[in-house]
């Protein structure tokens, strides 16, 4: 079972322990449960620290931009500019346009503060005013008020006589903490939301009581009063009516040839026994699937470095896998759509909204696939956040479109039926690559049927392996039709939380990955959920370079071109190794293109061209 969750911030002493490559010790499976938890908590603290920095830098960038715009506009436009900025960034609770010859109280403002927050912020706002009047930027230390964390910042305008001072609530830190406590399995799985949940051993279906996060390993969760059934012969309406009567249930869902039955008086095991008298291919619990989440290298020759504001400082992950060099070969194609089967996507995020195509909300069919968790938005940003737009982060693909498919609800959980429906819908609506940063330890035939459906229709399927540091196979990652992804850190060592095993196909960066988040924000998250979309984006780039490649060829190409890590050859920690974008795209090119050097000008940066010409063709 994978998941993620959320209470308070954790502060844990000690450094993050990195697993070395090769045959050195300690082996990750030899760690004690307490040592594993400490490493995960340290990773969480690292994510929170980086998210806090991302929030500060993004807010400073936005204030500088709007302060400059205000200095070039009529005074009557100032209130509207402030109001628009706050509307786009509601965590900026108060914005004040200040001028050198005016007091703070005389400045035009947008937003309000509660009295306790105002009192806590007053000293910092006064200091911000002094610094802005002197033409200097300002950021206060973090401070607490009304149960939240805040900071004050100030940015001067280019004219040197005015600027903006803002009070920012960092609620995102609580969101990330909650998210990552569940996602990294630091807390036990809570029975939450609308689900009636039971825990079982994934192999025996014997009841398991999870009292410690390490008990999550090999444990799955299912709906207490539901069962999934596939009949060998399609039942008639009369037979379905008989079943409803005998099990005492009225709710029946159907997807393809498979049914989900719910009973008012029988639990899952009794329902499974009941269906033995019918001619069924299988009857199984209706399992839940949950999310799997946990210094920039010097650019190489001919690499393309985007101008996105947070890229150089925080996105170590893309240079590590040779993405910048790979962009010389391809930046993607809008003809290859990637489906993100997840919690949805923030449909209004400025770094994503122009990259999206129509999607589906399985959880609420009357609503858009709007993300209410943040997980799917983060995954989508790794794949396709807009590149070279001077904003936020850069995705791996510049042009591939993202199809948001919401199958997980606000608690981060979703049923087998929902996940299967999302996979089939995405396949039927043109997705060429599907990312699944979710999973469970149960081998559910219902889900496998949906996986086979997509695979047989030439879709490339990518899934996260899980965050329990166990070799228990997790699904859908362990299905043979799926490319299973483990996570590595910035040192190319195994991420402490990453699952492993013989089913792992490859590895991608998965520790403190900066990407898009809810409400126009950015966050750093860790987990195999973050590693998986790197591979998904690579698969989309490969299909953009050579649309004639079959899904099996795409997956094999990613294995063949990976950089070997750990023991020589394929191993259980890294699979075939760390993905290499440039090597994979070069190998994917049709032979006629590979024989012609250099490639087409719009995908090439020639080092002897003038800088302005390189930037023109690099964008």
C-alpha positions in Angstrom: 0.0 0.0 0.0 1.3 3.4 -0.9 0.1 6.6 0.6 0.9 9.9 2.0 -0.5 12.1 4.8 -0.3 15.2 7.0 -0.1 16.5 10.5 2.7 18.8 11.9 6.2 19.6 10.8 8.8 17.2 12.0 12.3 18.2 13.1 14.7 15.3 13.3 18.4 15.6 14.2 21.0 13.9 12.1 22.1 13.9 8.4 20.4 12.1 5.6 22.0 8.7 5.1 22.9 7.9 1.5 23.3 4.3 0.3 26.5 3.9 -1.6 26.8 2.3 -5.0 28.4 -1.1 -5.6 28.6 -3.9 -3.0 29.3 -1.6 0.0 27.3 -1.9 3.2 24.9 -1.2 4.8 22.3 -2.8 2.5 19.0 -0.9 2.7 17.0 -3.9 3.8 19.3 -4.3 6.9 18.2 -1.1 8.5 16.1 -1.1 11.6 12.5 0.3 11.4 13.6 3.2 13.6 16.6 4.0 11.4 14.3 3.9 8.3 11.9 6.3 9.9 14.6 8.7 10.9 15.9 8.8 7.4 12.4 9.4 6.0 11.9 12.2 8.5 15.2 13.7 7.5 14.1 13.6 3.9 10.8 15.3 4.9 12.7 18.1 6.6 14.8 18.5 3.5 11.6 18.8 1.4 10.2 21.4 3.8 13.3 23.5 3.8 13.5 23.5 0.0 9.8 24.2 -0.3 10.2 27.2 2.1 12.9 28.6 -0.1 10.9 28.0 -3.3 8.0 29.9 -1.7 10.2 32.9 -0.8 12.0 33.0 -4.2 8.8 32.8 -6.1 7.1 35.5 -4.1 10.1 37.8 -4.4 10.1 37.3 -8.2 6.3 38.1 -8.4 6.7 41.3 -6.3 9.6 42.5 -8.4 7.7 41.9 -11.6 4.6 43.8 -10.4 6.6 46.5 -8.7 8.2 47.2 -12.1 4.9 47.1 -13.8 3.4 49.6 -11.3 6.3 52.1 -11.9 5.4 52.2 -15.6 1.6 52.5 -15.1 -0.9 55.2 -14.2 -1.5 55.6 -10.4 -5.2 54.6 -11.0 -4.0 51.2 -12.2 -2.2 50.3 -8.9 -5.2 48.9 -6.9 -6.1 46.6 -9.8 -2.5 45.3 -10.2 -2.3 44.6 -6.5 -5.7 42.9 -6.5 -4.8 40.7 -9.5 -1.5 39.7 -7.8 -3.3 38.7 -4.6 -6.0 36.8 -6.5 -3.4 34.7 -8.3 -1.4 34.2 -5.1 -3.9 34.1 -2.2 -1.1 33.1 0.2 0.1 36.8 -0.1 -2.4 38.0 2.5 -1.4 41.6 2.4 0.2 43.7 -0.3 1.2 47.3 0.1 2.5 49.6 -2.6 4.8 52.0 -0.9 6.5 55.2 -2.0 9.6 56.8 -0.5 7.9 60.0 0.6 4.9 58.2 2.1 4.3 56.2 5.3 3.1 52.6 5.0 -0.4 53.6 6.1 -0.6 55.9 3.1 0.3 53.2 0.6 -2.3 51.6 -1.7 -3.1 48.0 -0.4 -4.8 44.8 -1.2 -5.9 42.3 1.4 -6.1 42.4 5.2 -4.5 40.7 8.2 -6.0 39.5 11.4 -4.9 41.6 14.4 -2.6 38.9 15.9 -0.9 38.5 12.5 -0.7 42.3 12.0 1.0 42.7 15.5 3.5 40.0 14.7 4.3 41.4 11.3 4.5 45.1 12.3 8.2 45.2 13.1 9.2 43.3 10.0 7.0 45.6 7.8 8.7 48.6 9.3 12.1 47.2 8.4 10.9 46.2 5.0 9.9 49.8 4.4 13.3 51.1 5.3 15.0 48.6 3.0 12.7 49.2 0.0 13.0 53.0 0.4 16.8 52.5 0.1 16.3 50.4 -3.1 17.1 47.1 -1.5 15.2 43.8 -1.3 14.1 42.5 2.1 13.0 39.1 3.6 12.2 38.7 7.2 12.7 35.6 9.3 9.7 33.2 9.6 7.3 34.0 12.4 4.3 32.3 13.9 0.8 33.7 14.2 -2.7 32.2 14.4 -1.2 28.8 14.1 0.5 29.4 10.7 3.9 30.5 9.6 4.5 33.8 7.9 7.2 36.0 6.5 7.4 39.6 5.3 9.2 40.6 2.1 9.8 43.8 0.2 10.9 44.5 -3.4 11.8 47.9 -4.8 10.7 49.0 -8.3 13.3 49.9 -11.0 12.5 53.6 -10.6 14.1 53.6 -7.1 11.2 55.6 -5.5 8.6 52.9 -4.9 8.1 49.2 -4.2 5.8 46.5 -2.8 5.8 45.1 0.7 4.0 41.8 1.3 3.0 39.5 4.2 2.9 35.9 3.0 1.3 32.9 4.8 3.3 29.7 4.2 0.4 27.3 4.6 2.1 25.2 1.9 4.5 23.9 4.5 1.7 22.3 6.4 0.3 20.9 3.2 3.6 19.4 2.2 4.2 18.0 5.7 0.9 16.3 5.7 1.3 15.0 2.2 4.8 13.6 2.8 4.1 12.1 6.2 1.7 9.8 4.3 3.6 9.6 1.1 6.8 8.5 2.7 5.0 6.2 5.1 6.1 8.0 8.2 2.7 7.6 9.7 0.4 4.5 9.7 -2.4 4.5 7.2 -5.4 6.3 8.7 -9.0 5.1 8.0 -10.2 8.4 6.6 -12.7 10.0 4.3 -15.7 8.0 2.9 -14.0 4.6 2.9 -14.7 1.7 5.2 -11.2 0.2 5.2 -9.7 -3.1 6.3 -6.0 -4.0 6.2 -4.8 -7.4 4.9 -1.7 -9.3 4.0 -1.5 -8.9 0.2 -0.7 -12.6 -0.4 -3.0 -14.4 2.2 -5.7 -11.8 2.7 -5.3 -12.5 6.4 -6.3 -9.5 8.6 -3.4 -7.2 9.6 -3.5 -4.5 12.2 -1.0 -1.8 11.3 0.2 0.1 14.4 3.6 1.3 13.0 4.5 2.8 9.6 6.8 -0.2 8.9 3.7 -2.4 9.1 2.7 -0.9 5.8 5.2 -3.1 4.0 3.3 -5.8 2.1 0.0 -4.6 3.5 -3.0 -3.7 1.3 -6.3 -2.0 2.0 -9.8 -2.7 0.6 -13.4 -1.7 0.9 -15.0 -3.5 3.7 -18.4 -4.2 2.0 -17.4 -4.4 -1.7 -16.0 -7.1 -4.0 -14.8 -7.1 -7.6 -16.1 -9.9 -9.8 -15.4 -11.0 -13.4 -17.8 -13.5 -14.8 -16.8 -16.2 -17.3 -20.3 -15.7 -18.9 -22.0 -12.3 -18.8 -24.9 -12.5 -16.3 -28.4 -11.7 -17.4 -30.5 -8.9 -15.8 -32.4 -11.6 -14.0 -29.2 -13.1 -12.5 -28.0 -9.6 -11.5 -31.3 -9.0 -9.8 -31.0 -12.3 -7.9 -27.4 -11.4 -6.8 -28.6 -8.1 -5.5 -31.3 -9.7 -3.5 -29.1 -12.4 -2.1 -26.3 -10.2 -1.0 -28.6 -7.4 0.2 -27.1 -4.7 -2.0 -28.3 -2.3 -4.6 -25.0 -0.7 -5.7 -23.5 -2.3 -8.8 -20.8 -0.7 -11.0 -19.6 -2.2 -14.3 -16.4 -1.5 -16.2 -16.0 -3.7 -19.3 -16.8 -7.2 -18.2 -16.0 -6.6 -14.6 -18.5 -5.7 -11.8 -18.1 -4.1 -8.4 -20.8 -5.3 -5.9 -21.6 -3.6 -2.6 -23.6 -5.2 0.2 -25.4 -3.7 3.1 -25.0 -6.9 5.3 -22.0 -8.9 3.9 -18.3 -8.1 4.2 -15.7 -8.7 1.5 -14.7 -12.2 2.5 -18.3 -13.4 2.8 -19.0 -11.8 -0.6 -16.1 -13.6 -2.2 -17.3 -16.9 -0.8 -20.8 -16.2 -2.1 -19.6 -15.7 -5.6 -18.0 -19.2 -5.7 -21.3 -20.7 -6.7 -21.3 -18.5 -9.8 -19.2 -19.1 -12.9 -16.6 -16.4 -12.3 -13.1 -15.9 -13.5 -12.2 -14.2 -10.3 -13.7 -12.4 -7.2 -11.4 -10.3 -5.2 -11.5 -7.4 -2.7 -11.9 -3.9 -4.0 -8.5 -2.6 -3.2 -7.4 1.0 -2.7 -4.5 2.6 -4.4 -2.6 5.6 -3.0 0.1 8.0 -4.0 3.8 7.0 -4.1 5.8 10.1 -3.3 9.9 11.2 -1.0 23.8 21.8 -6.2 23.0 21.9 -9.9 25.6 20.0 -12.1 27.6 22.1 -14.5 26.0 22.1 -18.0 27.7 20.0 -20.6 28.7 21.3 -24.0 25.7 21.8 -26.4 23.3 21.7 -23.5 20.3 24.0 -23.3 19.8 25.8 -20.0 16.2 27.2 -19.6 15.5 30.6 -18.1 12.8 29.5 -15.6 13.3 31.4 -12.4 13.8 28.4 -10.1 15.6 26.1 -12.5 19.3 26.7 -11.9 19.2 26.7 -8.2 16.7 23.9 -7.5 16.4 21.5 -10.5 19.5 19.4 -10.1 17.4 16.4 -11.4 17.2 17.4 -15.1 20.9 17.9 -15.7 21.7 14.7 -13.8 19.8 12.6 -16.4 21.2 14.6 -19.4 17.9 16.3 -20.2 19.6 19.6 -21.3 21.7 17.7 -23.9 18.6 15.7 -24.9 16.7 18.9 -25.8 19.1 19.3 -28.7 17.5 16.2 -30.2 13.9 16.8 -29.2 11.8 19.0 -27.0 8.7 16.9 -27.5 5.6 17.1 -29.7 2.1 18.2 -29.1 1.0 15.1 -31.0 2.0 12.8 -28.1 -0.3 13.1 -25.1 0.7 11.9 -21.6 -2.0 10.9 -19.1 -1.4 11.5 -15.4 -3.5 9.1 -13.5 -3.5 10.7 -10.1 -5.2 13.3 -7.9 -5.9 15.6 -10.8 -4.0 18.8 -11.8 -4.2 22.4 -10.8 -6.0 23.5 -14.1 -5.2 27.2 -13.5 -1.5 26.9 -12.7 0.3 29.4 -15.0 3.1 26.9 -15.5 0.7 24.1 -16.6 -2.6 25.5 -17.9 -1.4 25.9 -21.5 0.0 22.4 -21.5 -3.2 20.6 -20.7 -5.8 18.8 -22.8 -9.3 17.7 -21.6 -9.3 15.1 -18.9 -11.6 13.2 -16.6 -12.7 13.3 -13.0 -13.6 9.7 -12.0 -14.2 10.7 -8.3 -16.8 13.3 -9.3 -18.0 12.9 -12.8 -19.8 16.3 -12.8 -16.5 18.2 -11.9 -13.3 19.0 -13.7 -10.2 17.0 -12.8 -9.1 19.8 -10.5 -6.4 18.7 -8.0 -7.3 19.1 -4.3 -4.2 17.4 -3.0 -1.2 18.7 -4.9 0.3 15.3 -5.8 -0.9 15.2 -9.4 0.0 18.8 -10.0 3.6 18.1 -8.8 3.8 15.0 -11.1 2.5 17.0 -14.0 5.1 19.7 -13.5 8.0 17.2 -13.7 6.7 16.1 -17.0 5.6 19.3 -18.7 5.8 22.6 -16.8 6.3 25.3 -19.4 9.9 25.8 -20.3 11.8 29.1 -21.0 8.9 31.3 -19.7 11.0 33.0 -17.0 8.5 31.5 -14.5 8.9 28.8 -11.8 10.3 25.4 -12.9 11.0 23.7 -16.2 9.4 20.4 -17.2 11.2 17.7 -19.1 9.0 18.2 -22.2 8.4 21.5 -23.8 5.5 20.5 -26.0 3.9 17.2 -25.0 0.4 17.7 -23.8 -0.8 16.4 -20.4 -4.2 14.7 -19.8 -5.3 15.0 -16.2 -7.2 12.0 -15.0 -8.4 12.3 -11.4 -8.8 8.8 -9.8 -7.7 9.7 -6.2 -9.8 11.8 -3.9 -8.9 14.5 -1.4 -7.4 11.9 1.0 -5.1 10.6 -1.7 -6.8 7.3 -2.0 -8.8 5.8 -4.9 -10.4 2.4 -5.6 -9.4 -0.2 -8.1 -12.4 0.6 -10.1 -11.5 4.3 -10.3 -7.9 3.6 -11.3 -8.9 1.0 -13.9 -11.6 3.4 -15.3 -9.0 6.1 -15.6 -6.5 3.9 -17.5 -9.1 2.7 -19.9 -10.6 6.2 -20.5 -7.1 7.7 -21.1 -6.3 5.0 -23.6 -9.6 5.5 -25.4 -9.0 9.2 -25.6 -5.6 9.2 -27.2 -3.0 9.0 -24.4 0.3 7.5 -25.8 2.0 7.3 -22.4 0.4 6.9 -18.9 2.0 7.8 -15.6 0.8 6.0 -12.4 2.5 7.4 -9.3 0.3 5.2 -7.1 0.1 1.6 -6.0 -0.8 -1.2 -3.6 0.8 -4.6 -2.7 -2.3 -6.5 -3.9 -2.1 -8.2 -7.3 -5.6 -7.3 -8.4 -6.8 -9.0 -11.6 -9.3 -6.2 -12.1 -6.5 -3.6 -12.4 -4.4 -6.0 -14.4 -7.2 -6.3 -17.0 -7.1 -2.5 -17.4 -3.3 -2.5 -17.7 -3.5 -5.2 -20.4 -6.2 -3.2 -22.2 -3.9 -0.2 -22.5 -0.8 -2.2 -23.2 -2.5 -4.1 -26.0 -3.3 -0.7 -27.6 0.3 0.3 -27.7 0.3 2.6 -24.6 3.6 3.0 -22.6 2.8 2.4 -19.0 5.0 3.8 -16.2 4.5 3.3 -12.4 6.3 4.2 -9.2 7.6 1.3 -7.1 6.7 2.6 -3.7 8.3 4.2 -0.6 8.5 1.4 2.0 12.1 0.3 1.3 10.9 -3.2 0.7 11.4 -5.8 -2.0 7.7 -6.8 -1.9 6.4 -6.3 -5.4 4.0 -3.4 -5.6 1.3 -3.0 -8.2 0.8 -1.8 -10.9 4.6 -1.3 -11.1 5.3 -5.1 -10.9 3.1 -6.0 -13.8 5.2 -7.2 -16.7 3.4 -4.7 -19.0 4.5 -1.7 -16.8 7.9 0.0 -16.5 8.7 0.0 -12.8 10.6 3.0 -11.4 12.9 3.3 -8.3 14.2 6.5 -6.9 17.8 7.9 -6.7 19.2 11.0 -4.9 21.5 13.7 -6.2 24.5 11.5 -5.6 23.0 8.8 -7.8 22.6 6.6 -4.7 19.5 4.6 -3.9 16.9 6.9 -2.2 16.5 5.6 1.4 12.8 5.1 1.0 12.7 3.6 -2.4 11.3 0.1 -2.9 13.5 -2.4 -4.8 13.3 -5.9 -6.3 13.8 -7.9 -9.4 10.9 -6.2 -11.1 12.5 -2.7 -11.1 13.2 -1.6 -14.7 15.0 1.7 -14.1 15.8 4.6 -11.8 15.2 8.3 -11.9 15.7 11.3 -9.5 13.2 11.2 -6.6 14.6 13.2 -3.7 13.6 16.9 -3.1 12.3 17.4 -6.6 11.1 20.9 -7.2 7.9 21.2 -9.2 4.5 22.8 -9.5 2.0 22.7 -6.6 -1.5 24.0 -5.8 -2.5 27.7 -6.0 0.2 28.8 -8.3 2.9 27.6 -5.9 5.9 25.3 -6.1 7.1 22.6 -3.7 9.9 20.1 -3.3 8.7 16.5 -2.7 10.5 13.2 -2.4 9.3 9.8 -3.4 9.1 7.3 -6.2 6.0 9.2 -7.2 8.5 12.0 -8.3 10.9 9.5 -10.0 8.2 8.0 -12.2 7.2 11.1 -14.2 10.9 11.6 -15.2 10.6 8.2 -17.0 7.2 9.1 -18.3 8.5 12.3 -19.8 11.4 10.4 -21.4 8.9 7.9 -23.0 6.9 10.8 -24.4 10.0 12.5 -25.8 11.0 9.1 -27.4 7.6 8.8 -29.0 7.9 12.4 -30.2 11.3 11.6 -31.9 10.0 8.4 -33.4 6.3 7.8 -33.4 6.7 4.5 -35.1 8.3 2.8 -32.1 6.0 0.3 -30.3 5.5 0.5 -26.6 7.7 -2.5 -26.0 10.5 -0.8 -28.1 10.2 2.4 -26.1 10.5 0.6 -22.8 13.5 -1.5 -24.0 15.2 1.5 -25.4 15.0 3.2 -22.0 16.5 0.1 -20.4 19.3 -0.2 -23.0 20.5 3.4 -22.7 20.3 3.7 -18.9 23.5 4.5 -17.0 24.5 1.4 -15.0 24.5 2.0 -11.2 25.2 -0.4 -8.4 26.3 -3.9 -9.3 27.3 -4.4 -13.0 24.2 -5.1 -15.1 20.6 -5.2 -14.0 20.2 -5.3 -10.2 17.3 -5.1 -7.7 18.1 -1.6 -6.5 18.5 0.3 -9.8 17.1 -2.0 -12.4 19.0 -1.3 -15.6 20.2 2.0 -14.2 19.6 5.7 -14.2 17.7 6.9 -17.3 19.8 9.0 -19.8 17.6 11.3 -21.8 20.2 12.3 -24.4 21.4 8.7 -25.0 17.8 7.4 -25.3 16.7 10.1 -27.7 19.7 9.7 -29.9 19.1 5.9 -30.1 15.4 6.5 -30.8 16.0 8.6 -33.9 15.1 6.9 -37.2 18.3 5.7 -38.9 18.0 8.3 -41.6 18.1 11.1 -39.1 20.9 9.5 -37.0 23.2 9.4 -40.0 22.7 13.1 -40.6 24.6 15.4 -38.2 23.7 17.9 -37.0 20.0 17.6 -36.4 17.4 20.1 -37.5 18.2 23.7 -36.6 15.2 24.2 -34.3 16.5 21.4 -32.1 20.2 22.3 -32.2 22.4 24.7 -30.3 25.7 25.2 -32.2 28.5 26.5 -29.9 30.1 28.7 -32.5 26.8 30.7 -33.2 26.4 34.1 -31.5 24.7 33.9 -28.1 21.5 35.6 -29.2 21.1 33.1 -32.1 21.6 30.2 -29.8 19.0 31.5 -27.4 16.6 32.1 -30.4 16.8 28.5 -31.6 17.1 27.1 -28.1 13.7 28.4 -27.2 
